[in-house]
Amino acid sequence: MTRRFYIAGNRLLTHILFWAGYLFVYTGVHAESEDGLWAYFLIELQGMPAAMLVAYVNIYVLFPRFFQPKRYVAYAVAAVALLFVAALLNRILIERFIEPRFFPDTTYYEPIFVWYLLLKVMLWFLAPVLLFTLLIKAVGHWIDQERLHQDTMREKLAAELSLLKAQVHPHFLFNTLNNLYALTLQAAPAAPQVVLKLSELMSYMLYESQSEHILLEQEIGHIQNYIALETLRYGNRLDVSLVASGETEGRTIAPLLLIPFVENAFKHGVSDETENVWVTIDLKVKDGWLGVKVENSCTASEKRGNDNGVTGGIGLQNVKRRLALLYPEAHQLTLTKEAEYYSVDLKIRL
C-alpha cells in the first residue's frame, strides 16, 4: 500500500479501515442465512491473522524481491508456498488455540492436515487477499514508474529548453554586433543609439525573458526595439511595418519565440546591395490563437537561388525545436519562398 492510497495521509488509519472492510466483505460473501452474520463474522475474525500474514509478506517481501524484478516463476512458487504456510498456521491457530479456549462446547477436535480444508482456506480465503494486494502493489509501482518517467522527461525538456533559450542570446548578440560594426565603420552618428538599444534588448533577454511565459505585449515591445535598431542602420532605404491587433492584452507566450523570424527577415531580406527593401510583420490574436505573418523582400543573392532565408540558420532551427517542445499539437508553421519575397506564417494556440 503506497502512500498515495493512504486515507487522509494516515498509514495506520488506512490499514485499519482496509482490514475492517475485509471483515465485513468476507462476512457478507460467506454468510449463510441459517447461521447468521455474527457466526460468520467470528469465523472470518479467526482467519484474519492468516490473511494479514499473506498480505504483508506479499507486499513487503514477495513483491519487491520477486515480482518487481520480473522473476514471475519464482514469485508464483513463493506465493503458493506462502498460501500453504498461512493456511497451515491458520489451522493450527484455530484447532489448537482459538476453538479449545473460546468455543469448547460447540467444536470438536480435527487433525491439522485435513487437505480439503487446507486447500479451501488457500483458494477461497487467502488467494483473493494475495491477488488483491498484488494488484495494489502492481498499480502503485506502475504509477511510481510513470511518475518517474514523467519527471525525467520534464527535467530533460526543461534542460533542452534552457539550452535553446540560451542559444538565442549569443545568436542575437552576434547579429546586432555586426550591425554596430557596420555603423562604426561608416562613423555613423547613429552608433551611440545602437549601443543604447542593444543595452535595452540585452536587459530584456537577460532578465524579463527568464520566465517560462511572458506577456505577449512584452514580446511585441521587444520586436519593436529590434526594428528600431535595424531602422537606425538602414535609414530610409528600409520600409518596415509592424501591426499588432486583436485580443493581445493579458495573453502570454514563451519568451524570445517570435524574434528569430523577425531577425531572419532582416538578415535575408535586407542588404546593402539592394534598394527599397521591405519587411512586414502582422500579429493578430483571435479566438485564443496567435497568428504571426512575417514577409520580407528578397536580396539579389537570395533571388539567385540561395534559400537560406527559409530553411537554414541557427535561429530558425532553434525556434522550430522550441515550438515542437512548447506547443506540441498546438502550432502550425509554414515557410514559403516566392520569386520576390519570403513569407513565414505561424499560428500558436495561446
Buried (B, 14 or more C-beta within 10 A) or exposed (E): BEEEEBEEEEEEEBBEEBEEEBBEEBBEEBBEEEEEEEBBBEBBEBBBBBBBBBBEBBBEEBBEEBBEEEEEEBBEEBBEEBBBBBBBBBBEBBBEEBBEEEEEEEEEEEEEEEEEBBEEBBEEBBBBBBEBBBEBBEEBBEEEEEEEEEEEEEEEEEEEBEEBBEBBBEBBBEBBEEBBEBBEEEEBEBBEBBEEBBEBBBEBBEEBBEEEEBBBBBBBBBBBBBBBBBBBBBEEBBEBEBEBEBBBEEBBBBBBBBBBBBBBBBBBBBBEEBEEBBBBBBBBBEEEBBBBBBBBBBBEEBEEEEEEBBEEBEBBBBBBBBBEBBBEEEBEBEBEBEEEBBBBBBBBEB
